[in-house]
Amino acid sequence: MKIIPIVLSSLIFVSCITSCSNKSNNNDYSEDPKLIYYTIGNKDKDLELVNDEINKFLSSKYNFTIEYNKVSWTNYNDVINSVIASNNFDIAFAASKSQGDFVTNAQKGLWLNLTPYLQNQAKKLYDTIDSRFWKGVTIDDKIYGIPTNKELAVLEYFIFSKDLVEKYDIDISQYKTVESLAPILKLIKSEEPDYTPFTLDSDIKNYFSYYGYEFVLDSKIPIMINSFDDSLSLVNIFETDIAKNTLNTLRRYYQLGYINSDCAIKEVTDTTPTQKVFCTISSGGPYSEITWSQNWNTEVVSNPISPPIITNQSVSGGIMTVNARTKYPKECVQFLELLNTNYYFRNLVNYGIENVHYKLSDKGQVEIISNRYAGVPHTQGNYFLLNTTTK
């Protein structure tokens, strides 16, 4: 006899929740929404100035604004986990386990299923992005994020100071492995004492990419496959002679003073104008030299050390997600669509304000004139809307 009132109460509760949800989705707000947006990257001095300019544009087109938050690479995972727990966000960048953990959080139901929005409201957004990227953000036939429309294959590179490469007439194309770097690292250590020959940071690198090895799940898990092996057998990379030789070489470089002493705790993008670096390793694609040069505060040149292989990790390396509990799903999707389809908006978020942070050349290329703002291109929308830069 007690079952009936319980069922009735449950129905009333569900009805109320549904009604409230529908009301929220129909834009019946007491005031204009303000979306809270988190992404990865060091906080810029002019972040608020750019945020204001973004909101001017949003207000001219829609009835919402955003609160734009950038969190350092090292702290991002802790911060985003905290804001997820407190439900204090609407849009967030996610990728690997150490950068928002896209897959795990999607499986937990923390990201909004965007499939119905992409089929209707934001079909233009869906059609803009290469169809192969959608596979990297689809779990159980549901799309849980907007992937960055960029290069499909992400390569590993050795990056070098252009000044020193030219000074010593170094042919960087002959250096493909960690072991091969020994002669030039010795040269720089001897002749350029103000430079760190080989700078590393706390991020785990794929030192074995030249041999065709790729991480299967995450760089913190040493299970890899060799793309040159037709069987694609799983291996524990630490059990291979290649890994043993490479890690022994890195250890020797560290003891010789070729590698920075703070490599275990150094932040991923922790570079300052006073640092002098000769070489490092990083993943990237077209135009990455521009970003690296900005981080180093000097021009760099690079040489790929891995084959151009498309992996799920490279496809899902930059994703924008929506909080499954957001009050403003429609507005979140509108914001994401702008970042992927609107030329002006995409360049504003990446380069900042024209004639304040950059100016356009006669050929329409971007010339950076201020270091007070810089977006992180692979985290924020369609690459192919961006103006190229002069250098």
C-alpha positions as CSV (number, residue, x, y, z in Angstrom):
1,M,0.0,0.0,0.0
2,K,3.0,2.3,0.5
3,I,4.2,1.8,-3.1
4,I,1.6,4.1,-4.7
5,P,2.5,7.4,-2.9
6,I,6.2,6.6,-3.5
7,V,5.7,6.2,-7.2
8,L,3.5,9.3,-7.4
9,S,6.1,11.3,-5.5
10,S,8.8,10.0,-7.9
11,L,6.7,11.0,-10.9
12,I,6.1,14.4,-9.5
13,F,9.8,14.8,-8.9
14,V,10.7,13.7,-12.4
15,S,8.1,16.0,-13.9
16,C,9.5,18.9,-12.0
17,I,13.0,18.2,-13.1
18,T,11.9,17.8,-16.7
19,S,9.9,21.0,-16.5
20,C,12.8,22.9,-15.0
21,S,15.2,21.5,-17.6
22,N,13.0,22.4,-20.5
23,K,12.5,25.9,-19.1
24,S,16.3,26.4,-18.9
25,N,16.8,25.1,-22.4
26,N,14.2,27.5,-23.8
27,N,16.2,30.5,-22.6
28,D,13.7,31.6,-20.0
29,Y,16.4,33.3,-17.8
30,S,16.0,36.0,-15.2
31,E,19.3,37.5,-16.6
32,D,21.6,36.9,-19.5
33,P,23.7,33.8,-19.0
34,K,27.4,34.0,-18.2
35,L,29.3,30.8,-19.3
36,I,32.3,29.8,-17.3
37,Y,35.0,28.6,-19.6
38,Y,38.3,26.9,-18.6
39,T,41.2,26.1,-20.8
40,I,44.9,25.2,-20.5
41,G,47.7,27.8,-20.9
42,N,49.5,30.3,-18.8
43,K,47.4,33.3,-17.8
44,D,48.0,36.3,-19.9
45,K,48.5,39.9,-18.7
46,D,45.7,41.0,-21.0
47,L,43.4,38.1,-20.5
48,E,40.6,40.3,-19.0
49,L,41.0,42.8,-21.9
50,V,40.5,40.1,-24.4
51,N,37.7,38.6,-22.4
52,D,35.9,42.0,-22.6
53,E,36.4,42.1,-26.4
54,I,35.0,38.6,-26.7
55,N,32.0,39.5,-24.7
56,K,31.3,42.6,-26.8
57,F,31.1,40.3,-29.8
58,L,29.0,37.7,-28.1
59,S,26.6,40.4,-26.8
60,S,26.2,41.7,-30.3
61,K,25.1,38.3,-31.6
62,Y,23.6,36.4,-28.7
63,N,22.3,37.0,-25.2
64,F,25.2,35.5,-23.2
65,T,28.8,36.3,-22.2
66,I,31.7,34.2,-20.9
67,E,34.2,34.2,-18.0
68,Y,37.5,33.2,-19.6
69,N,39.9,31.2,-17.4
70,K,43.3,30.0,-18.4
71,V,45.1,27.6,-16.0
72,S,48.8,26.6,-16.2
73,W,49.7,23.3,-17.8
74,T,51.0,21.8,-14.6
75,N,48.0,22.8,-12.5
76,Y,45.3,22.2,-15.1
77,N,44.3,18.7,-14.1
78,D,43.9,19.5,-10.4
79,V,42.0,22.7,-11.1
80,I,39.6,21.2,-13.7
81,N,38.9,18.2,-11.4
82,S,38.0,20.7,-8.6
83,V,35.7,22.8,-10.8
84,I,34.0,19.6,-12.1
85,A,33.4,18.4,-8.5
86,S,31.9,21.8,-7.6
87,N,29.9,22.0,-10.9
88,N,31.4,25.5,-11.4
89,F,32.0,25.5,-15.2
90,D,30.1,25.3,-18.5
91,I,32.9,24.6,-21.0
92,A,36.3,23.1,-20.5
93,F,39.3,21.9,-22.5
94,A,40.1,18.2,-22.1
95,A,42.5,15.7,-23.6
96,S,44.8,13.2,-21.9
97,K,44.6,12.0,-18.4
98,S,46.8,14.8,-17.2
99,Q,44.8,17.4,-19.1
100,G,41.1,17.0,-18.2
101,D,41.0,13.2,-18.9
102,F,38.4,13.3,-21.8
103,V,37.7,9.6,-22.0
104,T,37.3,8.8,-18.4
105,N,35.1,11.8,-17.7
106,A,33.0,11.1,-20.7
107,Q,32.5,7.5,-19.4
108,K,31.5,9.0,-16.0
109,G,28.8,11.1,-17.7
110,L,30.5,14.4,-16.8
111,W,30.5,15.8,-20.4
112,L,27.3,16.6,-22.2
113,N,26.3,14.4,-25.1
114,L,26.5,16.8,-28.0
115,T,25.1,14.4,-30.6
116,P,21.6,15.9,-30.8
117,Y,22.9,19.5,-31.0
118,L,25.3,18.6,-33.8
119,Q,22.5,17.0,-35.7
120,N,20.2,20.0,-35.5
121,Q,21.3,23.3,-33.9
122,A,25.0,23.1,-34.8
123,K,25.0,21.1,-38.0
124,K,27.2,23.8,-39.6
125,L,29.8,23.1,-36.8
126,Y,29.6,19.3,-37.4
127,D,30.0,19.7,-41.2
128,T,33.0,22.1,-40.7
129,I,35.2,19.5,-38.9
130,D,36.9,16.7,-40.7
131,S,34.8,13.5,-40.2
132,R,37.8,11.5,-39.0
133,F,38.1,13.8,-35.9
134,W,34.6,12.9,-34.8
135,K,35.6,9.3,-34.3
136,G,38.2,10.4,-31.7
137,V,35.5,12.0,-29.5
138,T,32.8,9.4,-30.0
139,I,32.1,6.9,-27.2
140,D,29.3,4.4,-27.4
141,D,28.0,6.2,-30.5
142,K,27.7,9.5,-28.7
143,I,29.9,12.6,-29.3
144,Y,31.1,14.1,-26.0
145,G,33.4,16.9,-27.3
146,I,34.3,19.3,-30.1
147,P,37.8,18.3,-31.5
148,T,40.2,20.9,-32.8
149,N,40.1,20.9,-36.6
150,K,43.8,20.7,-37.3
151,E,46.4,18.4,-38.8
152,L,45.6,14.7,-38.5
153,A,49.1,13.4,-37.9
154,V,51.0,14.8,-35.0
155,L,54.8,14.2,-35.2
156,E,57.5,14.3,-32.6
157,Y,60.2,16.9,-33.3
158,F,63.6,17.9,-32.1
159,I,63.6,21.7,-31.8
160,F,66.8,23.7,-32.0
161,S,67.8,27.3,-31.5
162,K,68.1,28.8,-35.0
163,D,70.9,31.2,-33.9
164,L,73.2,28.3,-32.7
165,V,72.3,26.1,-35.7
166,E,73.4,28.8,-38.0
167,K,76.4,29.8,-35.9
168,Y,77.8,26.2,-36.0
169,D,76.4,25.3,-39.4
170,I,74.6,22.3,-38.0
171,D,72.6,20.0,-40.3
172,I,69.7,19.2,-38.1
173,S,68.2,16.6,-40.5
174,Q,70.8,14.0,-39.5
175,Y,69.6,14.0,-35.8
176,K,66.7,11.5,-35.4
177,T,67.3,9.8,-32.1
178,V,68.3,10.8,-28.6
179,E,71.6,8.9,-29.0
180,S,72.5,10.8,-32.2
181,L,72.4,14.1,-30.4
182,A,75.6,13.4,-28.4
183,P,78.1,15.3,-30.6
184,I,76.2,18.5,-30.8
185,L,75.1,18.5,-27.2
186,K,78.8,18.1,-26.3
187,L,79.7,21.0,-28.6
188,I,77.1,23.4,-27.0
189,K,78.1,22.4,-23.5
190,S,81.7,23.2,-24.3
191,E,81.3,26.3,-26.5
192,E,78.1,27.9,-25.1
193,P,78.1,27.7,-21.3
194,D,75.1,30.1,-21.0
195,Y,72.9,27.6,-22.9
196,T,71.3,24.4,-21.7
197,P,72.1,21.9,-24.4
198,F,69.0,19.7,-24.0
199,T,66.0,21.0,-22.0
200,L,63.3,18.6,-20.8
201,D,60.2,19.2,-18.6
202,S,57.8,17.2,-16.4
203,D,55.7,16.0,-19.4
204,I,56.4,12.4,-20.6
205,K,57.9,12.4,-24.1
206,N,57.9,9.7,-26.7
207,Y,61.6,9.2,-27.1
208,F,60.9,6.0,-29.1
209,S,58.8,7.5,-31.9
210,Y,61.7,7.3,-34.5
211,Y,61.4,3.5,-34.1
212,G,57.6,3.6,-34.8
213,Y,56.4,3.2,-31.2
214,E,53.2,4.9,-30.1
215,F,51.4,5.0,-26.7
216,V,48.2,2.9,-26.7
217,L,46.4,4.5,-23.8
218,D,48.3,7.3,-22.1
219,S,51.9,8.4,-21.9
220,K,52.0,7.5,-18.2
221,I,51.2,3.8,-19.1
222,P,54.3,2.2,-20.8
223,I,52.2,0.0,-23.1
224,M,53.0,0.8,-26.8
225,I,52.6,-0.6,-30.3
226,N,55.0,-0.4,-33.1
227,S,53.4,1.1,-36.2
228,F,56.0,-0.6,-38.4
229,D,54.9,-4.0,-37.0
230,D,52.0,-5.4,-39.0
231,S,50.9,-7.5,-36.1
232,L,50.6,-4.4,-33.9
233,S,51.5,-6.4,-30.9
234,L,51.4,-4.7,-27.5
235,V,54.7,-4.3,-25.7
236,N,55.9,-2.9,-22.4
237,I,58.4,-0.4,-23.8
238,F,60.6,-0.6,-20.7
239,E,61.3,-4.3,-21.6
240,T,62.7,-3.4,-25.0
241,D,66.4,-2.9,-25.7
242,I,65.5,0.4,-27.5
243,A,64.0,1.9,-24.3
244,K,66.9,0.6,-22.1
245,N,69.5,2.2,-24.4
246,T,67.6,5.5,-24.8
247,L,67.0,5.9,-21.0
248,N,70.6,5.0,-20.2
249,T,71.7,7.7,-22.7
250,L,69.4,10.3,-21.1
251,R,70.8,9.4,-17.7
252,R,74.3,9.9,-19.1
253,Y,73.3,13.3,-20.6
254,Y,72.0,14.3,-17.2
255,Q,75.2,13.4,-15.5
256,L,77.3,15.3,-18.1
257,G,75.2,18.4,-17.5
258,Y,73.5,18.4,-20.9
259,I,70.0,18.3,-19.4
260,N,68.5,20.9,-17.1
261,S,68.7,19.9,-13.4
262,D,65.0,20.8,-12.8
263,C,63.6,18.6,-15.6
264,A,61.5,16.5,-13.3
265,I,59.5,19.5,-11.9
266,K,59.8,22.0,-14.8
267,E,56.4,23.1,-16.1
268,V,55.5,22.2,-19.7
269,T,55.6,25.7,-21.0
270,D,57.8,27.3,-18.3
271,T,60.0,29.5,-20.5
272,T,61.3,33.0,-19.8
273,P,63.3,35.5,-21.8
274,T,66.4,34.8,-19.6
275,Q,66.5,31.1,-20.6
276,K,68.8,30.0,-23.3
277,V,68.0,26.6,-24.7
278,F,69.7,24.8,-27.6
279,C,67.5,21.7,-28.1
280,T,64.3,20.0,-26.8
281,I,61.7,17.5,-27.9
282,S,58.0,18.1,-28.5
283,S,55.1,17.0,-30.6
284,G,53.6,19.3,-33.2
285,G,52.4,20.0,-36.7
286,P,52.3,22.8,-39.3
287,Y,53.0,26.2,-37.8
288,S,54.2,24.7,-34.5
289,E,57.6,26.5,-35.0
290,I,55.7,29.7,-34.6
291,T,54.4,28.7,-31.2
292,W,57.7,27.3,-30.1
293,S,59.5,30.5,-31.1
294,Q,57.0,32.5,-29.1
295,N,57.6,30.3,-26.0
296,W,61.4,30.4,-26.4
297,N,61.4,34.2,-27.2
298,T,63.7,33.4,-30.1
299,E,63.4,31.8,-33.5
300,V,63.7,28.0,-33.6
301,V,64.0,25.4,-36.3
302,S,62.8,21.8,-36.1
303,N,63.3,18.3,-37.5
304,P,60.6,15.5,-37.4
305,I,61.8,12.3,-35.7
306,S,58.7,10.2,-36.1
307,P,56.7,8.9,-39.1
308,P,53.5,10.8,-40.0
309,I,51.1,8.3,-38.4
310,I,47.5,9.1,-37.5
311,T,46.6,7.9,-34.0
312,N,43.6,8.3,-31.8
313,Q,45.8,10.2,-29.4
314,S,46.7,12.8,-32.0
315,V,43.1,13.1,-33.2
316,S,41.8,13.6,-29.6
317,G,44.7,15.8,-28.4
318,G,42.6,18.9,-28.2
319,I,38.9,18.8,-27.3
320,M,36.4,21.4,-25.9
321,T,33.7,19.8,-23.7
322,V,30.5,21.0,-22.2
323,N,29.4,20.3,-18.6
324,A,26.7,17.6,-18.6
325,R,24.9,19.7,-15.8
326,T,25.2,23.1,-17.5
327,K,22.1,25.3,-17.4
328,Y,23.0,26.7,-20.8
329,P,23.6,23.9,-23.3
330,K,22.3,25.9,-26.2
331,E,24.6,28.9,-25.5
332,C,27.6,26.6,-25.0
333,V,27.1,25.1,-28.4
334,Q,26.7,28.5,-29.9
335,F,30.0,29.6,-28.4
336,L,31.7,26.4,-29.8
337,E,30.2,26.9,-33.2
338,L,31.6,30.5,-33.4
339,L,35.1,29.2,-32.6
340,N,34.9,26.8,-35.4
341,T,33.0,28.7,-38.1
342,N,33.5,32.5,-37.5
343,Y,36.7,33.9,-38.9
344,Y,36.8,37.1,-36.8
345,F,36.0,35.3,-33.5
346,R,38.5,32.5,-34.0
347,N,41.3,35.0,-34.6
348,L,40.3,37.2,-31.7
349,V,40.5,34.2,-29.3
350,N,43.8,33.1,-30.7
351,Y,45.7,36.3,-31.4
352,G,43.9,38.9,-29.2
353,I,42.9,42.3,-30.3
354,E,44.0,43.7,-33.7
355,N,46.4,46.7,-33.4
356,V,46.8,45.9,-29.7
357,H,48.3,42.4,-29.7
358,Y,48.9,42.0,-33.4
359,K,48.6,43.8,-36.8
360,L,47.9,42.5,-40.2
361,S,50.4,42.8,-43.0
362,D,49.5,43.9,-46.6
363,K,49.1,40.2,-47.4
364,G,46.7,39.6,-44.4
365,Q,49.3,37.8,-42.3
366,V,49.5,38.3,-38.5
367,E,52.5,40.2,-37.1
368,I,52.6,39.9,-33.3
369,I,53.3,43.3,-31.6
370,S,52.6,42.4,-28.0
371,N,53.4,39.4,-25.7
372,R,50.6,40.3,-23.3
373,Y,48.1,37.8,-24.9
374,A,48.5,34.5,-26.8
375,G,46.0,31.7,-27.4
376,V,47.0,28.1,-27.5
377,P,45.8,27.2,-31.0
378,H,45.2,23.4,-30.6
379,T,42.9,24.0,-27.6
380,Q,40.5,26.5,-29.1
381,G,38.7,25.6,-32.3
382,N,39.2,25.4,-36.0
383,Y,42.9,25.9,-37.0
384,F,42.0,26.6,-40.6
385,L,40.2,29.9,-39.8
386,L,43.4,31.4,-38.4
387,N,45.4,33.9,-40.3
388,T,49.0,32.7,-40.9
389,T,51.8,34.7,-39.3
390,T,54.6,36.6,-40.8
391,K,57.2,34.4,-39.0
